[in-house]
Every structure is written in C-alpha cells, then in structure tokens.
Amino acid sequence: MTSEISLSHAEYKKIARLVYDRFGIHLGDKKESLVSNRLRKVVQAGGFSSFEKYYNHLINDRSGKALDVLINKISTNLTFFGREAEHFSYLMETVIPGLLSTDTFRREKKLRIWCAGCSTGEEAYTLSIAAREGLARAHVEMDYGILATDISGRALSVAEKALYKAENVEKTNTAWIRKYYSKEGADHYRVKDEIREKVLFRRLNLMRPDFPFKNKFHVIFCRNVMIYFDQKTRKQLTVKFHKHLADGGFLFIGHSESLGRDNAYFEYMKPAVYKRSAV
Ligand SMILES: C[S@@+](CC[C@H](N)C(=O)[O-])C[C@H]1O[C@@H](n2cnc3c(N)ncnc32)[C@H](O)[C@@H]1O
C-alpha cells in the first residue's frame, strides 16, 4: 500500500504564492484542502515524492507545461448559459444603440468585443448572438467580432467545440435556441457556424503587463474573474481595460464584483456595468 502524500502548510504557501505571482489568483489561507485535493493526483502521476519536489518542478520547467496543468487544476471555470442575462439585454438595447449614436463609432467597420475569462465558451457565444441581434435591431449592417480569452487551455478546448449539453443550453431563451443552435444527437446542441465564426478563442493570461491588441474594443466582458484576484491586481487590470477600450466603451463585470463608484477610469452606469471615462 502506498502512503498518501500530504501537503504541509509551508508547501501550500509556496504553491499559493506561485499561483498568485503567475496568474493573479489569490488563494488566501483557506484553500489548503482544495489545493491538496486538486493537485494530489498530479503529484502522484508525475512521480514526485512530495509537494515540495512538485513545486521545484513547477518553477524549473521551462516548457510552461507544468504551469498549464497547475492552472487547469486550480482555476474555477464555473460558467453557464443565461448567467446574469440582463447584461445581454443591456448590451442589445442600450449599449449598441448608444454606440451607434456616436460619429466615431459609426465610422468603424466592426463592433469589437472582448470576453476576458471566457471559460468554456457559453458567455462568448451568447455575446456573439447578442451582438448580432443588437445590430440587426438597430438596422445596421456592421460586422462584429468577439475575442474570447482564458488562461485555461482545458476550458478553451471545450469552448472551441461549441457543443453543449441540451439541459445547459435550454437555460438560454428558446427563440435563440431555435435560431442559433442545432440539435446534435439526443442530448446536445451545437452553436451554428454563423455565430461560431465570429468568436476567436485565444489563450491569454490577464496578468500580462501588456496585452497584444492592435485595435481597441468597444465592449469588454470580464465577469466573475476579478473575484479571484486581490485589490491590487484588480486595480492594475482595470487600468489595462481602460487602455484597451475605445472612448465611450463599456466594461461589464460580475454582479458580485465592483470597481467602486468613485473609480477615476470608469463611470458607474448600473450594477456591474461601467463606461470608460476620458482620463
Ligand atoms: C468563474 S470563470 C467565469 C467565466 C465567465 N466569465 C462567467 O462569468 O461565467 C473564471 C475564469 O477566469 C479564468 N482566469 C482566472 N485567472 C485568469 C488569468 N490570470 N488570466 C486569464 N483568465 C483567468 C479562469 O480560467 C476561468 O475560466
């Protein structure tokens, strides 16, 4: 019988620090058993005799593969269709018509949306549908594109398949299901190509000092991601979002998150929706 490898407090601290430094995720003091449970199999499968040895491998692995496995295990990818659905209505009914009333936006060829921390893709495809519907309602034939990014390669590979369990898709509105999804087998739906082809999935760490984007976005969705970051990291990310948003652009965050109402970079519009300030 093999004895179970246990995680000491000192080992936990080191791993938690690494996760914070590389990915911004603040594990705090209460996640010891979660980290131990999620990583034990990785440690054993890798043939490491202790978490300490595994940690040394993490910091010495130049390929980045060990860190990929780590973040796939540690990050929380919970997402679902219909999450905070009023954001999509607001996008269609207020944000898109508002943008269209500005001269600068009307000169654009494309509505550009960034879905930052897209997890397994439900939010990005819903955004693609909402953008299409919003532009159609405004009777505008403008192209649009969604850049959907996440740190988790495992989540992104699910997203790229665009195939979801029927019971999950059914949380979205029925008219949209009829128009934009096709049934696949008895219990799955696939997102139709016209919606799918507007979404580009890419792996991107939000902790990067700079983002490699040429063009500015009109809308950024970064919902239920900053909740895992500490105040300092959130502030830094907010400044980067400001830099990559076009004048008058919008930032959507999760309802349990806040930028604070006196944020110099963003004007509060309604819960979890902010407009870029011209600072
Ligand atoms: C809880 S999910 C939220 C998904 C979706 N935005 C929603 O609201 O349903 C959080 C996502 O943030 C991603 N994430 C966490 N830290 C990240 C980082 N440093 N860079 C990029 N993505 C990150 C996770 O991989 C995860 O998929």
The ligand as a MOL file (V3000), in Angstrom:
LIG
                    3D

  0  0  0     0  0            999 V3000
M  V30 BEGIN CTAB
M  V30 COUNTS 27 29 0 0 0
M  V30 BEGIN ATOM
M  V30 1 C -15.5990 31.5390 -12.9180 0
M  V30 2 S -14.9890 31.6050 -14.5420 0 CHG=1
M  V30 3 C -16.0160 32.8760 -15.2310 0
M  V30 4 C -16.4740 32.5430 -16.6280 0
M  V30 5 C -17.4270 33.5680 -17.2710 0
M  V30 6 N -16.7820 34.8350 -17.4530 0
M  V30 7 C -18.6930 33.7110 -16.4900 0
M  V30 8 O -18.9140 34.7530 -15.8620 0
M  V30 9 O -19.4940 32.7820 -16.4710 0 CHG=-1
M  V30 10 C -13.4320 32.4320 -14.3100 0
M  V30 11 C -12.4660 32.2270 -15.4840 0
M  V30 12 O -11.3470 33.1100 -15.3130 0
M  V30 13 C -10.1910 32.4450 -15.7870 0
M  V30 14 N -8.9810 33.0650 -15.2260 0
M  V30 15 C -8.5680 33.0430 -13.9290 0
M  V30 16 N -7.3870 33.6700 -13.8190 0
M  V30 17 C -7.0570 34.1030 -15.0530 0
M  V30 18 C -5.9450 34.8090 -15.5860 0
M  V30 19 N -4.9140 35.1960 -14.8250 0
M  V30 20 N -5.9360 35.0860 -16.9080 0
M  V30 21 C -6.9590 34.7060 -17.7050 0
M  V30 22 N -8.0360 34.0150 -17.2720 0
M  V30 23 C -8.0790 33.7190 -15.9580 0
M  V30 24 C -10.4080 31.0120 -15.3130 0
M  V30 25 O -9.6160 30.0930 -16.0500 0
M  V30 26 C -11.9030 30.8210 -15.5300 0
M  V30 27 O -12.1990 30.1990 -16.7500 0
M  V30 END ATOM
M  V30 BEGIN BOND
M  V30 1 1 1 2
M  V30 2 1 2 3
M  V30 3 1 2 10
M  V30 4 1 3 4
M  V30 5 1 4 5
M  V30 6 1 5 6
M  V30 7 1 5 7
M  V30 8 2 7 8
M  V30 9 1 7 9
M  V30 10 1 10 11
M  V30 11 1 11 12
M  V30 12 1 11 26
M  V30 13 1 12 13
M  V30 14 1 13 14
M  V30 15 1 13 24
M  V30 16 1 14 15
M  V30 17 1 14 23
M  V30 18 2 15 16
M  V30 19 1 16 17
M  V30 20 1 17 18
M  V30 21 2 17 23
M  V30 22 1 18 19
M  V30 23 2 18 20
M  V30 24 1 20 21
M  V30 25 2 21 22
M  V30 26 1 22 23
M  V30 27 1 24 25
M  V30 28 1 24 26
M  V30 29 1 26 27
M  V30 END BOND
M  V30 END CTAB
M  END
